[in-house]
Amino acid sequence: MGVLKLRATGLKKDLEEISTYLEETSEHLGAFEVISESKDYPNRDSKELRRYFEIRFDSELMDKAD
């Protein structure tokens, strides 16, 4: 088991889409799970936002998914 902390940057709709994708994929594969997701934070001088994800994964199960 491992834990990753990811930072995603993009438009609000893009962050929503990746959040949904991660949740649906984790349910389907079972090889990882999103254990936390932050609120959106504004980026300076940009329309983009950032959001942080913490993901727990099982590399053995991920290898089997290939």
N, C-alpha and C positions, 0 to 999 in steps of 0.2 A: 504494500500500500504506500502511496505517496500523496503529497499535497502540493498543488500548484496555486499560486496567486497570479491572476491575470488582470491586466488593465486593458480595457477596450475603449477606443476613442472613435466617435462618429456622430452622425446625426441621431436625434431621438428615435426616429423610426428604425434606423439600423441597429441601435442598441436593443430595442424591443425585439427585433427579429432574431438577433443572435441569442438573446436570453431565451426566447421560445425554442429555438433550435437546440440549444444546449440541454434544456429540460426534457424535450421530446426524445433526443438522442440518448440521454442518460437512462431514461425509462426503457427505451427499446434495447439498448446494448447491455445495460447493467454493469458496465466496466468502469463507470465513473459516476459521480454525483456532484451536483452543485451544492456545497454546504453553506455558502453565504454569497449574497449579492448586495452591493451597496446601492445607495441612491445615486442619482446622476449629479455630477459636479460640472460646472461650466469651465471651459478652457479659456484662457485669456486671448483676447483679440480674435475670436473664432466663433462660428455658429455651432461648432461641434461640442459635444459633451464627453465626459469620461465616466466609466462605471467599472467597478472592481468586482471580480469573481474569485471565489476560493473553491477549488475543485479537488475532491479526493478521488484518486484513481487506483485501479488494480492493473498493473502492467501485464500480468499473465492473462487476464481476461481480455485485455485490449489486443494482445497478440492473437488470440483465438478468433477475434472479430474480423481479422483480415482474411 
